[in-house]
Amino acid sequence: MKDKITGTVYVFGNNIDTDQIYPGKYVEYTEIEDIKKYAMSGSAIPNLVELFKPGDIIIGGTNFGCGSSREHAVMTLKGIGIGAILAESFARIFYRNAINLGVPAITCKAINTMFKTGEQAEMNFINGNVTNLTTGESRKFEPVGDYMMNILKHGGIKPMIKEQLNMR
């Protein structure tokens, strides 16, 4: 993971649950190549996979990732190469799953009013700044701390711990 990313944003509303992110009817799939085909297929942008490019960004309102605790919801977003998820707030378990799997989940006040789907964003995880490159508007968010950044740069907590254990 880089300290700074640029990508197209896709804006979703409040209470985007895990069934919108990854519908439960696909939970039988376990391989990432199968899982990623269904990213956001239960949402207002059901064809997101066709539009999405690695590094693009999802913007959400409050309570993003509510619902079940299954990791598939984060895995499907990681599978399509998500750059980050910015939301006003996250469901607790979704947030932890995201970080543990190496997907940046960033809380930012009123972020869903700053963008429209299709606009370009630049995020700096170190200084905590997001800029709408289409309008020029910028907003601050809590910068990613060293420990979390280490998890994200390793692609998740398991790869980070494996590396640490191999160093001993």
VMD Tcl script that draws the C-alpha trace (Angstrom):
set ca {
  {0.00 0.00 0.00}
  {1.16 3.48 -0.85}
  {1.10 6.55 1.40}
  {-0.97 8.39 -1.22}
  {-3.55 7.14 -3.72}
  {-5.64 8.61 -6.53}
  {-8.78 7.05 -7.93}
  {-12.35 7.38 -9.11}
  {-14.94 7.50 -6.34}
  {-18.18 5.58 -6.08}
  {-20.61 7.08 -3.58}
  {-23.03 5.05 -1.49}
  {-25.42 6.14 1.24}
  {-25.95 5.27 4.88}
  {-26.32 1.77 6.34}
  {-24.67 -0.09 3.46}
  {-24.83 -3.61 4.85}
  {-22.72 -6.64 4.11}
  {-25.50 -8.15 1.96}
  {-25.25 -5.13 -0.34}
  {-21.47 -5.40 -0.39}
  {-21.47 -9.17 -0.91}
  {-24.90 -10.85 -1.02}
  {-25.23 -13.89 1.22}
  {-26.40 -16.07 -1.65}
  {-22.75 -16.16 -2.85}
  {-21.24 -17.12 0.52}
  {-20.54 -20.66 -0.75}
  {-17.63 -19.28 -2.80}
  {-14.26 -19.30 -1.06}
  {-11.74 -18.41 -3.76}
  {-11.05 -14.71 -4.28}
  {-11.43 -15.03 -8.07}
  {-15.03 -16.17 -7.51}
  {-15.79 -13.81 -4.63}
  {-14.65 -10.62 -6.36}
  {-17.17 -11.04 -9.20}
  {-19.97 -10.04 -6.82}
  {-18.56 -6.91 -5.17}
  {-21.39 -4.48 -4.36}
  {-23.80 -6.53 -6.50}
  {-26.57 -6.02 -3.94}
  {-26.12 -2.23 -3.90}
  {-27.34 0.79 -5.84}
  {-24.42 0.22 -8.26}
  {-24.78 -3.53 -8.92}
  {-22.37 -3.41 -11.89}
  {-19.55 -1.82 -9.88}
  {-17.17 -4.66 -10.80}
  {-17.42 -3.68 -14.48}
  {-16.68 -0.01 -13.71}
  {-14.10 -0.36 -10.96}
  {-10.36 -0.07 -11.53}
  {-7.70 -1.03 -8.97}
  {-7.10 1.89 -6.63}
  {-10.61 3.32 -6.92}
  {-12.34 4.49 -3.76}
  {-15.71 3.80 -2.17}
  {-17.39 6.62 -0.25}
  {-20.05 5.76 2.30}
  {-22.24 7.50 4.80}
  {-22.84 6.30 8.34}
  {-22.68 2.69 9.54}
  {-20.90 1.33 6.44}
  {-20.60 -2.47 6.60}
  {-23.39 -3.14 9.07}
  {-25.02 -6.56 9.10}
  {-23.30 -9.91 9.30}
  {-19.71 -10.31 10.41}
  {-18.53 -12.44 7.49}
  {-15.17 -11.50 6.02}
  {-16.43 -12.06 2.45}
  {-17.71 -8.47 2.39}
  {-14.18 -7.12 2.79}
  {-12.59 -9.88 0.71}
  {-14.71 -8.99 -2.32}
  {-13.61 -5.33 -2.12}
  {-9.99 -6.33 -1.66}
  {-10.36 -8.67 -4.63}
  {-11.32 -5.85 -6.98}
  {-8.35 -3.80 -5.79}
  {-10.03 -1.14 -3.69}
  {-7.76 1.78 -2.81}
  {-9.74 2.76 0.29}
  {-13.17 3.04 1.83}
  {-14.01 6.47 3.26}
  {-17.14 6.68 5.36}
  {-18.66 8.82 8.06}
  {-18.69 5.74 10.30}
  {-18.24 1.99 10.07}
  {-19.86 -0.98 11.71}
  {-17.29 -2.16 14.25}
  {-16.76 -5.71 12.96}
  {-16.57 -4.62 9.32}
  {-13.97 -2.00 10.25}
  {-11.78 -4.53 12.06}
  {-12.16 -7.05 9.22}
  {-11.10 -4.36 6.74}
  {-7.95 -3.41 8.60}
  {-7.08 -7.02 9.43}
  {-7.38 -7.93 5.73}
  {-5.35 -4.91 4.60}
  {-8.14 -2.66 3.27}
  {-7.91 0.99 4.36}
  {-11.16 1.96 6.12}
  {-11.03 5.67 6.91}
  {-13.54 7.67 8.92}
  {-14.14 11.21 7.68}
  {-16.95 13.55 8.72}
  {-19.47 14.53 6.01}
  {-17.42 12.74 3.35}
  {-20.49 11.55 1.42}
  {-21.48 15.18 0.69}
  {-18.06 16.04 -0.78}
  {-18.14 13.73 -3.80}
  {-20.35 12.52 -6.61}
  {-19.81 9.14 -8.25}
  {-17.25 9.43 -11.03}
  {-15.21 12.26 -9.56}
  {-11.51 11.84 -8.84}
  {-10.03 11.78 -5.35}
  {-6.56 11.91 -3.93}
  {-5.91 10.59 -0.43}
  {-2.82 11.00 1.69}
  {-2.91 8.45 4.51}
  {0.04 9.99 6.35}
  {-1.13 13.60 6.63}
  {-4.84 12.70 6.72}
  {-6.06 14.66 3.74}
  {-8.54 13.82 0.98}
  {-9.01 16.10 -2.01}
  {-11.74 16.07 -4.63}
  {-9.60 16.60 -7.72}
  {-12.71 17.48 -9.73}
  {-13.85 20.37 -7.49}
  {-10.67 21.16 -5.54}
  {-12.38 20.72 -2.16}
  {-10.27 19.13 0.59}
  {-11.10 17.61 3.93}
  {-9.04 16.28 6.83}
  {-9.38 12.86 8.42}
  {-7.49 11.20 11.24}
  {-4.13 10.17 9.75}
  {-3.39 6.46 9.69}
  {-1.16 5.59 12.65}
  {2.10 3.68 12.36}
  {0.74 0.35 13.59}
  {-2.29 0.41 11.29}
  {-0.15 1.58 8.37}
  {2.19 -1.36 9.00}
  {-0.78 -3.77 8.82}
  {-2.04 -2.12 5.61}
  {1.40 -2.08 3.95}
  {1.74 -5.82 4.62}
  {-1.67 -6.48 3.05}
  {-3.21 -7.52 6.36}
  {-2.43 -8.58 9.90}
  {-1.61 -12.21 9.05}
  {1.14 -11.35 6.53}
  {2.54 -8.80 9.01}
  {2.68 -11.34 11.84}
  {4.17 -14.02 9.56}
  {6.96 -11.63 8.61}
  {7.60 -10.75 12.25}
  {7.76 -14.43 13.24}
  {10.15 -15.21 10.38}
  {12.49 -12.44 11.56}
  {13.06 -14.17 14.92}
}
mol new
graphics top color blue
foreach p $ca { graphics top sphere $p radius 0.5 }
foreach p [lrange $ca 0 end-1] q [lrange $ca 1 end] { graphics top cylinder $p $q radius 0.2 }
display resetview
